[in-house]
Amino acid sequence: MLASVVTDEVFAYLLVFVRVGTAIMLLPGFGEAFIPQRVRLALAVALAVAIGPAVVSGLPAAPSGAVALMLMLGGEMAVGLLIGATARFTLSALQVAGTVIAFQANLAYAQTIDPSQSGVQSALVSALLSMLALVLIFVTDLHHVLLRAVHDS
């Protein structure tokens, strides 16, 4: 009996970790290129442990087969990707807007390495807007809204 309880608990925390971990890897501010992967992984584990007790009662039981397990994990990964990608696309829109502004103002030749967007060169205005958006996310406590979206999902 103890073995079935432990495996159900481990499975429940695995489901929570897969969803939270996938979302954390993409969320603006947490999933940036300049944050080491181990830090993001540690944050995902800490959030999964913190969120787990609140949601473990509503999770399904562990499946009996490997195919069903992979389908459940794939579904959790898809939900995490959807949450993280939605927030990431919003931030990417600012980078595109900054590039368009730079082209219109003849500042497109002023290039810099954008640390928030995978470390590639981008227009200076684009880098400014994306870093300003990251600062505003944390100053206005919008990162709590992002984490609440992961929790409520």
Secondary structure, 3 states (H helix, E strand, C coil): CHHHHHHHHHHHHHHHHHHHHHHHHHCCCCCCCCCCHHHHHHHHHHHHHHHHHHHHHHCCCCCCCHHHHHHHHHHHHHHHHHHHHHHHHHHHHHHHHHHHHHHHCCCCCCEEECCCCCCCEEEHHHHHHHHHHHHHHHHCCHHHHHHHHHHHC
